Amino acid sequence: MRASLLQIDVNPYESVDSRRDRVAGLVRAQSGADLVVLPELWPTGAFAYEAFEEYAEPLDGPTAAVLSAAAADASVWLHGGSVVERAGDGTLYNTSLVFGPDGRLERTYRKIHRFGFDKGEATMMGGGESVTTVALPDAVAGLATCYDLRFPELFRRLTDDGAQLLVIPAGWPARRREHWTLLSRARAVENQAYVLACCSAGTHGGVEQAGHSQVVDPWGEVLAEAGEDEEILTVDLDPARVAKTRADFPVLRDRVL
Ligand SMILES: NC(=O)CCC(=O)C(=O)O
């Protein structure tokens, strides 16, 4: 199973429309992959709070349309990172969209843990309530977004629900980069699962992004790690390694709580 993580530069040097077109072109170029992953809130950047209202969109909005077409053209599963969703009642959510290779929207996930303490998404957005997995042809993927990474109980729930890959789009700040790479590895080791952690690059809303997207195997080995600039990581995964790791070193079996 081949996965491509697109570490997109979210600097505000291009409009949201041009970025959508550029990202769609990058997705179309990944036709050899089985799964393509984008970062959190890549159209605006995760810290461009002032742009959230303007670019909020329904689940069949402009970003979904562009991603659906790109997934179908490349014939790939596409985890489209996340968008600012405007729900029917007007509430905003940080919502991930997963498309199948025919361009159909197969799954959505509303970020459960909102970041921002007393501002930002914590006050502007609603929190998701559903722990969400999606069955890909070769593996079950568990969905989480950025700040969710700090909450191991979510990942244990995903593992209990059958997740073999933990897919985490993010807009993680560079000033906490050590936490990003450390926690990504920790979630892989403690759940004996692949972690596909896809961050953005660049600076927006005054926040420099961590980059350093990485793919970690079920033993905690980093198979690939990006630098700080826009970059594409392409990695071959063997989902059978998840079952083998869990059988050879059965810590999940030995849980007490
Ligand atoms: N976009 C986010 O969720 C940021 C999370 C973050 O900055 C942190 O956990 O640290």
The ligand as an SDF file (V2000), in Angstrom:
LIG
                    3D

 10  9  0  0  0  0  0  0  0  0999 V2000
   -4.2040   23.2000   15.0290 N   0  0  0  0  0  0  0  0  0  0  0  0
   -4.0010   22.6350   16.1990 C   0  0  0  0  0  0  0  0  0  0  0  0
   -4.7620   21.8030   16.6490 O   0  0  0  0  0  0  0  0  0  0  0  0
   -2.7740   23.0910   16.9410 C   0  0  0  0  0  0  0  0  0  0  0  0
   -2.3780   22.1760   18.0630 C   0  0  0  0  0  0  0  0  0  0  0  0
   -1.2000   22.6950   18.8230 C   0  0  0  0  0  0  0  0  0  0  0  0
   -0.6960   23.7800   18.5510 O   0  0  0  0  0  0  0  0  0  0  0  0
   -0.6450   21.9000   19.9200 C   0  0  0  0  0  0  0  0  0  0  0  0
   -1.2570   20.8860   20.2910 O   0  0  0  0  0  0  0  0  0  0  0  0
    0.4170   22.2640   20.4420 O   0  0  0  0  0  0  0  0  0  0  0  0
  1  2  1  0
  2  3  2  0
  2  4  1  0
  4  5  1  0
  5  6  1  0
  6  7  2  0
  6  8  1  0
  8  9  2  0
  8 10  1  0
M  END
$$$$
